């Protein structure tokens, strides 16, 4: 489950189990609720602050919990609504957010990274990718809105229709990532970037973010139904 640490005024949410380095950090229902609970804790703090998300090992996040999905197809639409809730929460989070993408960010995990204000990726290994086309899985209205709102159209075409795997330099060139760092410096770099922004935790911050991402948030608010996502329905 995700857990929380603090470095000065920067809160760091780790996406995997404490003490383990081999987690795929998939979005199980319990994982989603645990993430929300940690964000509640961060929001309840006072004073200057910023948020970093990070993981250890091979994966930042491997996305949807496919074991849960295929064992609970009757619950897929409500489950995806809860996935959307994380994206919405981060897009409008009332302080600066930085994703320290330590390894592979695939599918819903790739979209989680995009939901942050800024992204720093590991320079020597790890891919950002949307493999849904290879898995025969459609994108929801909300996921389409998120990707189209955060990326250039031709980047969306390549990422969504081919499942292309973007390494660090290519991700930066495509606007998927803002920078890169060596593995041993990645978290430190993300925390330093976040620390320089902690004074921007202001009442106006979520208002600006909500207006900036208005169309994306509207798409994410569309309930997932068998009509707009004919998968498992």
C-alpha positions as CSV (number, residue, x, y, z in Angstrom):
1,X,0.0,0.0,0.0
2,X,1.2,3.6,-0.5
3,X,2.8,5.3,2.4
4,X,3.8,8.8,3.3
5,X,7.0,10.5,4.4
6,X,8.0,14.1,4.7
7,X,11.2,16.0,3.8
8,X,10.9,19.5,5.2
9,X,7.8,21.1,3.6
10,X,7.7,18.4,0.9
11,X,5.4,15.5,1.4
12,X,6.5,12.3,-0.5
13,X,3.9,9.6,-1.2
14,X,5.5,6.3,-2.1
15,X,3.3,4.2,-4.3
16,X,4.4,0.8,-3.1
17,X,4.8,-1.3,0.1
18,X,7.3,0.1,2.6
19,X,10.4,-2.0,2.6
20,X,9.7,-3.7,-0.7
21,X,11.2,-2.7,-4.1
22,X,9.5,-5.1,-6.5
23,X,5.9,-3.7,-6.4
24,X,4.0,-3.0,-9.6
25,X,1.9,-0.5,-7.7
26,X,-1.3,-1.4,-9.6
27,X,-4.5,0.4,-8.8
28,X,-6.4,-2.1,-6.7
29,X,-9.5,-0.7,-5.0
30,X,-7.8,-0.7,-1.6
31,X,-4.7,1.0,-3.2
32,X,-6.9,3.8,-4.5
33,X,-8.5,4.3,-1.2
34,X,-5.1,4.3,0.6
35,X,-3.8,6.9,-1.9
36,X,-6.8,9.1,-1.2
37,X,-6.3,8.8,2.5
38,X,-2.7,9.9,2.2
39,X,-3.7,12.9,0.1
40,X,-6.3,13.7,2.8
41,X,-3.5,13.8,5.3
42,X,-1.4,16.0,3.2
43,X,-4.2,18.4,2.6
44,X,-4.9,18.6,6.3
45,X,-1.4,20.0,6.9
46,X,-0.8,23.7,7.3
47,X,1.7,26.1,5.9
48,X,3.9,26.0,2.8
49,X,3.9,22.5,1.2
50,X,4.3,20.6,-2.0
51,X,3.7,16.9,-3.0
52,X,6.0,14.4,-4.7
53,X,5.0,10.9,-5.7
54,X,7.7,8.3,-6.1
55,X,8.2,4.5,-6.1
56,X,11.1,2.1,-5.8
57,X,12.3,-0.7,-8.0
58,X,11.3,-1.4,-11.6
59,X,7.9,0.3,-11.7
60,X,6.5,3.7,-10.9
61,X,3.1,2.1,-11.6
62,X,1.9,-0.6,-13.9
63,X,-1.6,0.8,-13.9
64,X,-4.9,-0.9,-13.6
65,X,-5.3,-4.0,-11.4
66,X,-6.1,-6.4,-14.2
67,X,-6.6,-9.3,-11.9
68,X,-9.4,-7.4,-10.2
69,X,-10.8,-6.1,-13.5
70,X,-11.1,-9.5,-15.1
71,X,-12.4,-11.1,-11.9
72,X,-15.0,-8.3,-11.5
73,X,-16.2,-7.3,-14.9
74,X,-19.6,-6.4,-13.4
75,X,-17.8,-3.7,-11.3
76,X,-15.5,-2.3,-14.0
77,X,-17.4,0.9,-14.6
78,X,-17.5,2.0,-10.9
79,X,-13.9,0.9,-10.5
80,X,-12.8,3.1,-13.4
81,X,-14.8,6.1,-11.9
82,X,-12.6,5.7,-8.8
83,X,-9.4,5.6,-11.0
84,X,-10.6,8.9,-12.5
85,X,-11.0,10.3,-9.0
86,X,-7.3,10.1,-8.5
87,X,-6.5,12.0,-11.7
88,X,-9.1,14.7,-10.8
89,X,-7.7,15.0,-7.3
90,X,-4.1,15.5,-8.5
91,X,-5.0,17.9,-11.3
92,X,-6.7,20.2,-8.8
93,X,-4.4,19.5,-5.7
94,X,-4.1,22.7,-3.6
95,X,-0.3,22.7,-3.8
96,X,2.4,22.0,-6.4
97,X,2.9,18.4,-7.4
98,X,5.9,16.6,-8.9
99,X,6.0,13.0,-10.1
100,X,9.4,11.3,-9.6
101,X,9.0,8.5,-12.2
102,X,11.6,6.0,-11.1
103,X,10.7,3.2,-13.6
104,X,8.0,2.0,-15.9
105,X,4.8,4.0,-16.0
106,X,2.3,2.1,-18.0
107,X,-1.4,2.6,-18.8
108,X,-3.3,4.1,-15.9
109,X,0.1,4.6,-14.2
110,X,1.3,6.7,-17.1
111,X,-1.8,8.8,-16.8
112,X,-1.2,9.2,-13.0
113,X,2.1,10.8,-13.8
114,X,0.5,13.1,-16.3
115,X,-2.0,14.2,-13.6
116,X,0.9,16.0,-11.7
117,X,2.0,19.5,-12.4
118,X,5.5,18.4,-13.3
119,X,7.3,15.1,-14.1
120,X,11.0,14.1,-13.7
121,X,11.9,10.7,-15.1
122,X,14.8,8.3,-14.5
123,X,17.3,8.9,-17.3
124,X,18.9,5.5,-17.7
125,X,15.9,3.1,-17.8
126,X,12.1,2.9,-17.6
127,X,9.4,3.6,-20.1
128,X,6.3,5.7,-20.2
129,X,3.7,3.9,-22.4
130,X,0.0,3.4,-23.1
131,X,-0.2,-0.3,-24.0
132,X,-4.0,-0.4,-24.2
133,X,-4.0,-1.0,-28.0
134,X,-2.0,-4.2,-27.5
135,X,-4.3,-5.3,-24.7
136,X,-7.6,-4.7,-26.5
137,X,-8.7,-2.2,-23.8
138,X,-10.5,1.0,-24.7
139,X,-9.8,4.4,-23.2
140,X,-12.6,6.0,-21.1
141,X,-14.0,9.4,-21.9
142,X,-12.1,10.7,-18.9
143,X,-8.8,9.1,-20.0
144,X,-9.2,10.5,-23.5
145,X,-9.8,13.9,-22.0
146,X,-6.8,13.6,-19.7
147,X,-4.4,12.6,-22.5
148,X,-5.7,15.2,-25.0
149,X,-5.5,17.9,-22.3
150,X,-2.0,17.1,-21.3
151,X,-0.3,16.1,-24.5
152,X,0.0,17.4,-28.1
153,X,-2.3,15.7,-30.5
154,X,0.3,13.9,-32.5
155,X,1.9,12.6,-29.3
156,X,-1.5,11.2,-28.4
157,X,-1.8,9.6,-31.8
158,X,1.5,7.8,-31.5
159,X,1.1,6.9,-27.8
160,X,-2.5,5.8,-27.9
161,X,-2.7,4.0,-31.3
162,X,0.8,2.3,-31.3
163,X,1.6,1.8,-27.6
164,X,5.0,3.3,-28.2
165,X,7.4,3.1,-25.3
166,X,9.0,6.5,-24.5
167,X,12.4,6.5,-22.8
168,X,13.6,9.6,-20.9
169,X,14.9,11.8,-23.7
170,X,12.0,11.0,-26.0
171,X,9.5,11.6,-23.3
172,X,11.1,15.0,-22.6
173,X,11.0,15.9,-26.3
174,X,7.4,14.9,-26.5
175,X,6.4,17.0,-23.5
176,X,5.5,13.9,-21.5
177,X,8.3,14.7,-19.0
178,X,9.9,17.9,-17.9
179,X,13.3,16.6,-17.0
180,X,15.4,13.6,-16.1
181,X,17.8,12.5,-13.4
182,X,20.1,9.6,-12.6
183,X,18.4,6.9,-10.4
184,X,20.3,7.9,-7.3
185,X,19.4,11.6,-7.8
186,X,15.8,11.3,-9.0
187,X,14.0,11.7,-5.7
188,X,16.4,14.4,-4.5
189,X,15.9,16.3,-7.7
190,X,12.1,16.0,-7.5
191,X,12.1,17.1,-3.8
192,X,14.3,20.1,-4.6
193,X,12.0,21.2,-7.4
194,X,9.0,20.8,-5.2
195,X,10.7,22.6,-2.3
196,X,11.3,25.6,-4.5
197,X,7.5,25.8,-5.0
198,X,6.1,25.3,-1.5
199,X,5.2,29.0,-1.1
200,X,2.7,28.5,-4.0
201,X,0.4,26.6,-1.7
202,X,-2.2,29.4,-1.7
203,X,-6.1,29.4,-1.7
204,X,-6.0,30.5,-5.4
205,X,-3.9,27.6,-6.5
206,X,-6.7,25.0,-6.9
207,X,-8.9,27.6,-8.5
208,X,-6.3,28.3,-11.1
209,X,-5.8,24.6,-11.7
210,X,-9.5,23.9,-12.0
211,X,-9.8,26.6,-14.7
212,X,-6.7,25.5,-16.5
213,X,-7.9,21.9,-16.7
214,X,-11.6,22.7,-17.1
215,X,-12.2,20.5,-20.2
216,X,-10.2,17.6,-18.8
217,X,-12.0,17.7,-15.5
218,X,-15.3,17.7,-17.3
219,X,-14.3,14.6,-19.2
220,X,-13.1,12.9,-16.0
221,X,-16.5,13.7,-14.4
222,X,-18.4,11.7,-17.0
223,X,-19.5,8.5,-15.3
224,X,-18.2,5.3,-16.9
225,X,-21.2,3.3,-18.3
226,X,-21.7,0.3,-20.6
227,X,-22.8,2.9,-23.2
228,X,-19.7,4.9,-23.3
229,X,-17.3,2.1,-22.4
230,X,-18.6,-1.2,-23.9
231,X,-16.2,-3.3,-21.9
232,X,-17.3,-5.9,-19.4
233,X,-20.8,-4.5,-19.6
